Amino acid sequence: MTSAQKTTRVVIKGKVQGVWFRNWTQETAKQLGLKGWVRNRKDGTVEAVFSGAENAVDAMVAKCHEGPVAAEVKTVSAETYPELPPRPGFHQMPTL
């Protein structure tokens, strides 16, 4: 039986740039078997899309509330991502 799949977009606010957040996100998502992407935004936030097994996506969103050691996460907003699931693998995207 295949587990339910989902795709979620998150925006992480706080001290999340210049603290290895994108690399941490990429490594953690790969460990959970997720596909998607992560990028810095010019407003100082980090944005990511996680796609895969529902329990793995939920675990990744929960981990984003802490982030890497040097991060100071203030808020994490999560919403269903209505677009097609991302291409295979987990990638860093250019700043938007």
PDB file as gemmi writes it, atoms N, CA and C in Angstrom:
CRYST1    1.000    1.000    1.000  90.00  90.00  90.00 P 1                      
ATOM      1  N   MET A   1       0.843  -1.187   0.000  1.00  0.00           N  
ATOM      2  CA  MET A   1       0.000   0.000   0.000  1.00  0.00           C  
ATOM      3  C   MET A   1       0.881   1.241   0.000  1.00  0.00           C  
ATOM      4  N   THR A   2       0.573   2.187  -0.858  1.00  0.00           N  
ATOM      5  CA  THR A   2       1.335   3.425  -0.959  1.00  0.00           C  
ATOM      6  C   THR A   2       0.767   4.458   0.005  1.00  0.00           C  
ATOM      7  N   SER A   3       1.648   5.164   0.715  1.00  0.00           N  
ATOM      8  CA  SER A   3       1.170   6.196   1.637  1.00  0.00           C  
ATOM      9  C   SER A   3       0.697   7.410   0.847  1.00  0.00           C  
ATOM     10  N   ALA A   4      -0.157   8.204   1.482  1.00  0.00           N  
ATOM     11  CA  ALA A   4      -0.684   9.408   0.853  1.00  0.00           C  
ATOM     12  C   ALA A   4       0.463  10.372   0.553  1.00  0.00           C  
ATOM     13  N   GLN A   5       0.358  11.034  -0.579  1.00  0.00           N  
ATOM     14  CA  GLN A   5       1.363  12.001  -1.011  1.00  0.00           C  
ATOM     15  C   GLN A   5       0.806  13.407  -0.849  1.00  0.00           C  
ATOM     16  N   LYS A   6       1.697  14.356  -0.597  1.00  0.00           N  
ATOM     17  CA  LYS A   6       1.274  15.752  -0.527  1.00  0.00           C  
ATOM     18  C   LYS A   6       2.432  16.662  -0.899  1.00  0.00           C  
ATOM     19  N   THR A   7       2.084  17.888  -1.254  1.00  0.00           N  
ATOM     20  CA  THR A   7       3.074  18.912  -1.571  1.00  0.00           C  
ATOM     21  C   THR A   7       2.711  20.161  -0.791  1.00  0.00           C  
ATOM     22  N   THR A   8       3.686  20.680  -0.039  1.00  0.00           N  
ATOM     23  CA  THR A   8       3.459  21.824   0.843  1.00  0.00           C  
ATOM     24  C   THR A   8       4.514  22.888   0.598  1.00  0.00           C  
ATOM     25  N   ARG A   9       4.070  24.142   0.568  1.00  0.00           N  
ATOM     26  CA  ARG A   9       4.982  25.294   0.465  1.00  0.00           C  
ATOM     27  C   ARG A   9       5.093  25.913   1.847  1.00  0.00           C  
ATOM     28  N   VAL A  10       6.325  26.229   2.260  1.00  0.00           N  
ATOM     29  CA  VAL A  10       6.544  26.892   3.543  1.00  0.00           C  
ATOM     30  C   VAL A  10       7.332  28.176   3.336  1.00  0.00           C  
ATOM     31  N   VAL A  11       7.089  29.139   4.223  1.00  0.00           N  
ATOM     32  CA  VAL A  11       7.883  30.361   4.300  1.00  0.00           C  
ATOM     33  C   VAL A  11       8.334  30.484   5.744  1.00  0.00           C  
ATOM     34  N   ILE A  12       9.654  30.561   5.924  1.00  0.00           N  
ATOM     35  CA  ILE A  12      10.239  30.599   7.256  1.00  0.00           C  
ATOM     36  C   ILE A  12      10.767  32.009   7.511  1.00  0.00           C  
ATOM     37  N   LYS A  13      10.350  32.597   8.630  1.00  0.00           N  
ATOM     38  CA  LYS A  13      10.776  33.947   8.989  1.00  0.00           C  
ATOM     39  C   LYS A  13      11.633  33.908  10.235  1.00  0.00           C  
ATOM     40  N   GLY A  14      12.517  34.891  10.363  1.00  0.00           N  
ATOM     41  CA  GLY A  14      13.403  35.014  11.507  1.00  0.00           C  
ATOM     42  C   GLY A  14      14.823  35.198  11.013  1.00  0.00           C  
ATOM     43  N   LYS A  15      15.788  34.787  11.828  1.00  0.00           N  
ATOM     44  CA  LYS A  15      17.197  34.818  11.402  1.00  0.00           C  
ATOM     45  C   LYS A  15      17.448  33.494  10.674  1.00  0.00           C  
ATOM     46  N   VAL A  16      17.132  33.509   9.365  1.00  0.00           N  
ATOM     47  CA  VAL A  16      17.169  32.272   8.586  1.00  0.00           C  
ATOM     48  C   VAL A  16      18.053  32.373   7.341  1.00  0.00           C  
ATOM     49  N   GLN A  17      18.658  33.511   7.126  1.00  0.00           N  
ATOM     50  CA  GLN A  17      19.609  33.645   6.028  1.00  0.00           C  
ATOM     51  C   GLN A  17      20.993  33.864   6.611  1.00  0.00           C  
ATOM     52  N   GLY A  18      21.998  33.281   5.954  1.00  0.00           N  
ATOM     53  CA  GLY A  18      23.364  33.394   6.430  1.00  0.00           C  
ATOM     54  C   GLY A  18      23.653  32.466   7.601  1.00  0.00           C  
ATOM     55  N   VAL A  19      22.776  31.467   7.818  1.00  0.00           N  
ATOM     56  CA  VAL A  19      22.950  30.533   8.938  1.00  0.00           C  
ATOM     57  C   VAL A  19      22.901  29.073   8.472  1.00  0.00           C  
ATOM     58  N   TRP A  20      23.120  28.856   7.173  1.00  0.00           N  
ATOM     59  CA  TRP A  20      23.178  27.519   6.594  1.00  0.00           C  
ATOM     60  C   TRP A  20      21.797  26.888   6.474  1.00  0.00           C  
ATOM     61  N   PHE A  21      20.724  27.686   6.462  1.00  0.00           N  
ATOM     62  CA  PHE A  21      19.361  27.142   6.440  1.00  0.00           C  
ATOM     63  C   PHE A  21      19.068  26.400   5.146  1.00  0.00           C  
ATOM     64  N   ARG A  22      19.460  26.944   4.002  1.00  0.00           N  
ATOM     65  CA  ARG A  22      19.169  26.260   2.735  1.00  0.00           C  
ATOM     66  C   ARG A  22      19.878  24.917   2.644  1.00  0.00           C  
ATOM     67  N   ASN A  23      21.153  24.875   3.003  1.00  0.00           N  
ATOM     68  CA  ASN A  23      21.881  23.599   2.949  1.00  0.00           C  
ATOM     69  C   ASN A  23      21.289  22.587   3.927  1.00  0.00           C  
ATOM     70  N   TRP A  24      20.961  23.041   5.128  1.00  0.00           N  
ATOM     71  CA  TRP A  24      20.337  22.167   6.118  1.00  0.00           C  
ATOM     72  C   TRP A  24      19.009  21.623   5.589  1.00  0.00           C  
ATOM     73  N   THR A  25      18.215  22.488   4.980  1.00  0.00           N  
ATOM     74  CA  THR A  25      16.923  22.081   4.426  1.00  0.00           C  
ATOM     75  C   THR A  25      17.122  21.028   3.342  1.00  0.00           C  
ATOM     76  N   GLN A  26      18.067  21.278   2.452  1.00  0.00           N  
ATOM     77  CA  GLN A  26      18.320  20.338   1.370  1.00  0.00           C  
ATOM     78  C   GLN A  26      18.755  18.972   1.919  1.00  0.00           C  
ATOM     79  N   GLU A  27      19.677  18.954   2.843  1.00  0.00           N  
ATOM     80  CA  GLU A  27      20.158  17.696   3.428  1.00  0.00           C  
ATOM     81  C   GLU A  27      19.042  16.960   4.174  1.00  0.00           C  
ATOM     82  N   THR A  28      18.273  17.690   4.975  1.00  0.00           N  
ATOM     83  CA  THR A  28      17.213  17.077   5.768  1.00  0.00           C  
ATOM     84  C   THR A  28      16.107  16.528   4.869  1.00  0.00           C  
ATOM     85  N   ALA A  29      15.723  17.278   3.852  1.00  0.00           N  
ATOM     86  CA  ALA A  29      14.683  16.824   2.923  1.00  0.00           C  
ATOM     87  C   ALA A  29      15.128  15.564   2.185  1.00  0.00           C  
ATOM     88  N   LYS A  30      16.377  15.533   1.765  1.00  0.00           N  
ATOM     89  CA  LYS A  30      16.890  14.340   1.085  1.00  0.00           C  
ATOM     90  C   LYS A  30      16.864  13.134   2.013  1.00  0.00           C  
ATOM     91  N   GLN A  31      17.223  13.325   3.287  1.00  0.00           N  
ATOM     92  CA  GLN A  31      17.193  12.228   4.259  1.00  0.00           C  
ATOM     93  C   GLN A  31      15.782  11.674   4.436  1.00  0.00           C  
ATOM     94  N   LEU A  32      14.779  12.542   4.296  1.00  0.00           N  
ATOM     95  CA  LEU A  32      13.380  12.131   4.436  1.00  0.00           C  
ATOM     96  C   LEU A  32      12.784  11.622   3.123  1.00  0.00           C  
ATOM     97  N   GLY A  33      13.580  11.621   2.053  1.00  0.00           N  
ATOM     98  CA  GLY A  33      13.114  11.124   0.759  1.00  0.00           C  
ATOM     99  C   GLY A  33      12.180  12.069   0.028  1.00  0.00           C  
ATOM    100  N   LEU A  34      12.285  13.364   0.326  1.00  0.00           N  
ATOM    101  CA  LEU A  34      11.411  14.350  -0.305  1.00  0.00           C  
ATOM    102  C   LEU A  34      12.015  14.911  -1.578  1.00  0.00           C  
ATOM    103  N   LYS A  35      11.149  15.388  -2.446  1.00  0.00           N  
ATOM    104  CA  LYS A  35      11.609  16.177  -3.585  1.00  0.00           C  
ATOM    105  C   LYS A  35      11.089  17.589  -3.387  1.00  0.00           C  
ATOM    106  N   GLY A  36      11.700  18.533  -4.108  1.00  0.00           N  
ATOM    107  CA  GLY A  36      11.276  19.924  -3.980  1.00  0.00           C  
ATOM    108  C   GLY A  36      12.433  20.874  -4.130  1.00  0.00           C  
ATOM    109  N   TRP A  37      12.291  22.038  -3.507  1.00  0.00           N  
ATOM    110  CA  TRP A  37      13.321  23.071  -3.627  1.00  0.00           C  
ATOM    111  C   TRP A  37      13.273  24.015  -2.433  1.00  0.00           C  
ATOM    112  N   VAL A  38      14.362  24.786  -2.297  1.00  0.00           N  
ATOM    113  CA  VAL A  38      14.474  25.800  -1.247  1.00  0.00           C  
ATOM    114  C   VAL A  38      15.199  27.003  -1.824  1.00  0.00           C  
ATOM    115  N   ARG A  39      14.840  28.197  -1.368  1.00  0.00           N  
ATOM    116  CA  ARG A  39      15.534  29.414  -1.817  1.00  0.00           C  
ATOM    117  C   ARG A  39      15.395  30.516  -0.782  1.00  0.00           C  
ATOM    118  N   ASN A  40      16.368  31.421  -0.800  1.00  0.00           N  
ATOM    119  CA  ASN A  40      16.265  32.668  -0.045  1.00  0.00           C  
ATOM    120  C   ASN A  40      15.349  33.604  -0.815  1.00  0.00           C  
ATOM    121  N   ARG A  41      14.681  34.473  -0.078  1.00  0.00           N  
ATOM    122  CA  ARG A  41      13.887  35.524  -0.700  1.00  0.00           C  
ATOM    123  C   ARG A  41      14.489  36.862  -0.296  1.00  0.00           C  
ATOM    124  N   LYS A  42      14.330  37.838  -1.153  1.00  0.00           N  
ATOM    125  CA  LYS A  42      14.926  39.151  -0.908  1.00  0.00           C  
ATOM    126  C   LYS A  42      14.376  39.819   0.350  1.00  0.00           C  
ATOM    127  N   ASP A  43      13.208  39.370   0.823  1.00  0.00           N  
ATOM    128  CA  ASP A  43      12.637  39.967   2.046  1.00  0.00           C  
ATOM    129  C   ASP A  43      13.231  39.369   3.323  1.00  0.00           C  
ATOM    130  N   GLY A  44      14.234  38.488   3.182  1.00  0.00           N  
ATOM    131  CA  GLY A  44      14.903  37.914   4.343  1.00  0.00           C  
ATOM    132  C   GLY A  44      14.345  36.577   4.798  1.00  0.00           C  
ATOM    133  N   THR A  45      13.304  36.086   4.145  1.00  0.00           N  
ATOM    134  CA  THR A  45      12.731  34.788   4.497  1.00  0.00           C  
ATOM    135  C   THR A  45      13.376  33.686   3.671  1.00  0.00           C  
ATOM    136  N   VAL A  46      13.068  32.453   4.041  1.00  0.00           N  
ATOM    137  CA  VAL A  46      13.426  31.285   3.252  1.00  0.00           C  
ATOM    138  C   VAL A  46      12.116  30.633   2.832  1.00  0.00           C  
ATOM    139  N   GLU A  47      12.025  30.258   1.558  1.00  0.00           N  
ATOM    140  CA  GLU A  47      10.843  29.611   1.008  1.00  0.00           C  
ATOM    141  C   GLU A  47      11.243  28.216   0.535  1.00  0.00           C  
ATOM    142  N   ALA A  48      10.371  27.250   0.761  1.00  0.00           N  
ATOM    143  CA  ALA A  48      10.655  25.889   0.311  1.00  0.00           C  
ATOM    144  C   ALA A  48       9.364  25.186  -0.082  1.00  0.00           C  
ATOM    145  N   VAL A  49       9.506  24.200  -0.961  1.00  0.00           N  
ATOM    146  CA  VAL A  49       8.403  23.319  -1.335  1.00  0.00           C  
ATOM    147  C   VAL A  49       8.868  21.890  -1.069  1.00  0.00           C  
ATOM    148  N   PHE A  50       8.062  21.152  -0.311  1.00  0.00           N  
ATOM    149  CA  PHE A  50       8.351  19.764   0.030  1.00  0.00           C  
ATOM    150  C   PHE A  50       7.268  18.883  -0.568  1.00  0.00           C  
ATOM    151  N   SER A  51       7.673  17.813  -1.250  1.00  0.00           N  
ATOM    152  CA  SER A  51       6.715  16.909  -1.863  1.00  0.00           C  
ATOM    153  C   SER A  51       7.131  15.471  -1.604  1.00  0.00           C  
ATOM    154  N   GLY A  52       6.160  14.654  -1.201  1.00  0.00           N  
ATOM    155  CA  GLY A  52       6.435  13.247  -0.942  1.00  0.00           C  
ATOM    156  C   GLY A  52       5.390  12.653  -0.032  1.00  0.00           C  
ATOM    157  N   ALA A  53       5.784  11.610   0.693  1.00  0.00           N  
ATOM    158  CA  ALA A  53       4.868  10.956   1.618  1.00  0.00           C  
ATOM    159  C   ALA A  53       4.382  11.958   2.662  1.00  0.00           C  
ATOM    160  N   GLU A  54       3.105  11.893   2.944  1.00  0.00           N  
ATOM    161  CA  GLU A  54       2.485  12.861   3.863  1.00  0.00           C  
ATOM    162  C   GLU A  54       3.222  12.945   5.195  1.00  0.00           C  
ATOM    163  N   ASN A  55       3.584  11.808   5.785  1.00  0.00           N  
ATOM    164  CA  ASN A  55       4.257  11.831   7.084  1.00  0.00           C  
ATOM    165  C   ASN A  55       5.649  12.451   6.987  1.00  0.00           C  
ATOM    166  N   ALA A  56       6.341  12.262   5.868  1.00  0.00           N  
ATOM    167  CA  ALA A  56       7.675  12.858   5.688  1.00  0.00           C  
ATOM    168  C   ALA A  56       7.568  14.367   5.486  1.00  0.00           C  
ATOM    169  N   VAL A  57       6.584  14.821   4.729  1.00  0.00           N  
ATOM    170  CA  VAL A  57       6.375  16.263   4.535  1.00  0.00           C  
ATOM    171  C   VAL A  57       6.043  16.908   5.876  1.00  0.00           C  
ATOM    172  N   ASP A  58       5.149  16.299   6.642  1.00  0.00           N  
ATOM    173  CA  ASP A  58       4.781  16.847   7.947  1.00  0.00           C  
ATOM    174  C   ASP A  58       5.993  16.914   8.878  1.00  0.00           C  
ATOM    175  N   ALA A  59       6.841  15.878   8.841  1.00  0.00           N  
ATOM    176  CA  ALA A  59       8.053  15.869   9.671  1.00  0.00           C  
ATOM    177  C   ALA A  59       8.995  16.995   9.266  1.00  0.00           C  
ATOM    178  N   MET A  60       9.135  17.232   7.964  1.00  0.00           N  
ATOM    179  CA  MET A  60      10.035  18.287   7.486  1.00  0.00           C  
ATOM    180  C   MET A  60       9.517  19.658   7.900  1.00  0.00           C  
ATOM    181  N   VAL A  61       8.227  19.881   7.780  1.00  0.00           N  
ATOM    182  CA  VAL A  61       7.644  21.166   8.199  1.00  0.00           C  
ATOM    183  C   VAL A  61       7.895  21.368   9.697  1.00  0.00           C  
ATOM    184  N   ALA A  62       7.728  20.332  10.486  1.00  0.00           N  
ATOM    185  CA  ALA A  62       7.981  20.436  11.928  1.00  0.00           C  
ATOM    186  C   ALA A  62       9.442  20.775  12.199  1.00  0.00           C  
ATOM    187  N   LYS A  63      10.369  20.167  11.465  1.00  0.00           N  
ATOM    188  CA  LYS A  63      11.800  20.436  11.644  1.00  0.00           C  
ATOM    189  C   LYS A  63      12.148  21.886  11.283  1.00  0.00           C  
ATOM    190  N   CYS A  64      11.403  22.475  10.362  1.00  0.00           N  
ATOM    191  CA  CYS A  64      11.667  23.866   9.961  1.00  0.00           C  
ATOM    192  C   CYS A  64      11.420  24.850  11.099  1.00  0.00           C  
ATOM    193  N   HIS A  65      10.632  24.464  12.085  1.00  0.00           N  
ATOM    194  CA  HIS A  65      10.390  25.341  13.236  1.00  0.00           C  
ATOM    195  C   HIS A  65      11.652  25.525  14.080  1.00  0.00           C  
ATOM    196  N   GLU A  66      12.600  24.619  13.944  1.00  0.00           N  
ATOM    197  CA  GLU A  66      13.885  24.709  14.645  1.00  0.00           C  
ATOM    198  C   GLU A  66      14.996  25.126  13.683  1.00  0.00           C  
ATOM    199  N   GLY A  67      15.122  24.414  12.576  1.00  0.00           N  
ATOM    200  CA  GLY A  67      16.168  24.716  11.600  1.00  0.00           C  
ATOM    201  C   GLY A  67      17.540  24.338  12.114  1.00  0.00           C  
ATOM    202  N   PRO A  68      18.585  24.808  11.435  1.00  0.00           N  
ATOM    203  CA  PRO A  68      19.951  24.515  11.878  1.00  0.00           C  
ATOM    204  C   PRO A  68      20.274  25.272  13.171  1.00  0.00           C  
ATOM    205  N   VAL A  69      21.361  24.893  13.794  1.00  0.00           N  
ATOM    206  CA  VAL A  69      21.731  25.427  15.116  1.00  0.00           C  
ATOM    207  C   VAL A  69      21.764  26.950  15.169  1.00  0.00           C  
ATOM    208  N   ALA A  70      22.318  27.606  14.156  1.00  0.00           N  
ATOM    209  CA  ALA A  70      22.482  29.063  14.194  1.00  0.00           C  
ATOM    210  C   ALA A  70      21.207  29.839  13.840  1.00  0.00           C  
ATOM    211  N   ALA A  71      20.177  29.164  13.403  1.00  0.00           N  
ATOM    212  CA  ALA A  71      18.937  29.848  13.011  1.00  0.00           C  
ATOM    213  C   ALA A  71      18.133  30.272  14.237  1.00  0.00           C  
ATOM    214  N   GLU A  72      17.359  31.331  14.050  1.00  0.00           N  
ATOM    215  CA  GLU A  72      16.396  31.783  15.058  1.00  0.00           C  
ATOM    216  C   GLU A  72      15.051  31.934  14.355  1.00  0.00           C  
ATOM    217  N   VAL A  73      14.322  30.845  14.280  1.00  0.00           N  
ATOM    218  CA  VAL A  73      13.053  30.822  13.551  1.00  0.00           C  
ATOM    219  C   VAL A  73      11.977  31.515  14.375  1.00  0.00           C  
ATOM    220  N   LYS A  74      11.291  32.470  13.753  1.00  0.00           N  
ATOM    221  CA  LYS A  74      10.185  33.181  14.410  1.00  0.00           C  
ATOM    222  C   LYS A  74       8.858  32.537  14.043  1.00  0.00           C  
ATOM    223  N   THR A  75       8.622  32.335  12.744  1.00  0.00           N  
ATOM    224  CA  THR A  75       7.374  31.724  12.284  1.00  0.00           C  
ATOM    225  C   THR A  75       7.637  30.846  11.069  1.00  0.00           C  
ATOM    226  N   VAL A  76       6.780  29.850  10.921  1.00  0.00           N  
ATOM    227  CA  VAL A  76       6.762  29.004   9.736  1.00  0.00           C  
ATOM    228  C   VAL A  76       5.318  28.955   9.263  1.00  0.00           C  
ATOM    229  N   SER A  77       5.072  29.452   8.075  1.00  0.00           N  
ATOM    230  CA  SER A  77       3.727  29.337   7.506  1.00  0.00           C  
ATOM    231  C   SER A  77       3.761  28.235   6.460  1.00  0.00           C  
ATOM    232  N   ALA A  78       2.733  27.406   6.460  1.00  0.00           N  
ATOM    233  CA  ALA A  78       2.663  26.272   5.536  1.00  0.00           C  
ATOM    234  C   ALA A  78       1.305  26.266   4.846  1.00  0.00           C  
ATOM    235  N   GLU A  79       1.325  25.940   3.563  1.00  0.00           N  
ATOM    236  CA  GLU A  79       0.083  25.856   2.794  1.00  0.00           C  
ATOM    237  C   GLU A  79       0.233  24.781   1.722  1.00  0.00           C  
ATOM    238  N   THR A  80      -0.886  24.245   1.296  1.00  0.00           N  
ATOM    239  CA  THR A  80      -0.868  23.282   0.207  1.00  0.00           C  
ATOM    240  C   THR A  80      -0.335  23.972  -1.040  1.00  0.00           C  
ATOM    241  N   TYR A  81       0.534  23.295  -1.738  1.00  0.00           N  
ATOM    242  CA  TYR A  81       1.130  23.847  -2.963  1.00  0.00           C  
ATOM    243  C   TYR A  81       0.313  23.337  -4.141  1.00  0.00           C  
ATOM    244  N   PRO A  82      -0.429  24.216  -4.818  1.00  0.00           N  
ATOM    245  CA  PRO A  82      -1.380  23.778  -5.838  1.00  0.00           C  
ATOM    246  C   PRO A  82      -0.765  23.406  -7.192  1.00  0.00           C  
ATOM    247  N   GLU A  83       0.501  23.721  -7.389  1.00  0.00           N  
ATOM    248  CA  GLU A  83       1.119  23.427  -8.675  1.00  0.00           C  
ATOM    249  C   GLU A  83       1.532  21.957  -8.740  1.00  0.00           C  
ATOM    250  N   LEU A  84       1.993  21.535  -9.911  1.00  0.00           N  
ATOM    251  CA  LEU A  84       2.457  20.166 -10.060  1.00  0.00           C  
ATOM    252  C   LEU A  84       3.613  19.893  -9.112  1.00  0.00           C  
ATOM    253  N   PRO A  85       3.754  18.656  -8.639  1.00  0.00           N  
ATOM    254  CA  PRO A  85       4.895  18.340  -7.773  1.00  0.00           C  
ATOM    255  C   PRO A  85       6.212  18.658  -8.471  1.00  0.00           C  
ATOM    256  N   PRO A  86       7.220  19.040  -7.695  1.00  0.00           N  
ATOM    257  CA  PRO A  86       8.519  19.392  -8.272  1.00  0.00           C  
ATOM    258  C   PRO A  86       9.187  18.198  -8.949  1.00  0.00           C  
ATOM    259  N   ARG A  87      10.182  18.502  -9.760  1.00  0.00           N  
ATOM    260  CA  ARG A  87      10.963  17.453 -10.426  1.00  0.00           C  
ATOM    261  C   ARG A  87      11.676  16.605  -9.374  1.00  0.00           C  
ATOM    262  N   PRO A  88      12.145  15.427  -9.741  1.00  0.00           N  
ATOM    263  CA  PRO A  88      12.834  14.561  -8.775  1.00  0.00           C  
ATOM    264  C   PRO A  88      14.052  15.249  -8.143  1.00  0.00           C  
ATOM    265  N   GLY A  89      14.347  14.853  -6.924  1.00  0.00           N  
ATOM    266  CA  GLY A  89      15.487  15.418  -6.205  1.00  0.00           C  
ATOM    267  C   GLY A  89      15.073  16.631  -5.396  1.00  0.00           C  
ATOM    268  N   PHE A  90      16.022  17.151  -4.627  1.00  0.00           N  
ATOM    269  CA  PHE A  90      15.767  18.351  -3.844  1.00  0.00           C  
ATOM    270  C   PHE A  90      16.854  19.362  -4.190  1.00  0.00           C  
ATOM    271  N   HIS A  91      16.445  20.571  -4.574  1.00  0.00           N  
ATOM    272  CA  HIS A  91      17.360  21.540  -5.177  1.00  0.00           C  
ATOM    273  C   HIS A  91      17.312  22.882  -4.481  1.00  0.00           C  
ATOM    274  N   GLN A  92      18.425  23.611  -4.567  1.00  0.00           N  
ATOM    275  CA  GLN A  92      18.442  25.010  -4.169  1.00  0.00           C  
ATOM    276  C   GLN A  92      18.139  25.841  -5.409  1.00  0.00           C  
ATOM    277  N   MET A  93      17.245  26.791  -5.251  1.00  0.00           N  
ATOM    278  CA  MET A  93      16.836  27.675  -6.347  1.00  0.00           C  
ATOM    279  C   MET A  93      17.448  29.059  -6.119  1.00  0.00           C  
ATOM    280  N   PRO A  94      17.556  29.851  -7.191  1.00  0.00           N  
ATOM    281  CA  PRO A  94      18.082  31.215  -7.029  1.00  0.00           C  
ATOM    282  C   PRO A  94      17.162  32.062  -6.157  1.00  0.00           C  
ATOM    283  N   THR A  95      17.752  33.061  -5.512  1.00  0.00           N  
ATOM    284  CA  THR A  95      16.994  34.002  -4.685  1.00  0.00           C  
ATOM    285  C   THR A  95      15.940  34.690  -5.520  1.00  0.00           C  
ATOM    286  N   LEU A  96      14.781  34.885  -4.918  1.00  0.00           N  
ATOM    287  CA  LEU A  96      13.660  35.535  -5.620  1.00  0.00           C  
ATOM    288  C   LEU A  96      13.346  36.841  -4.910  1.00  0.00           C  
TER     289      LEU A  96                                                      
END                                                                             
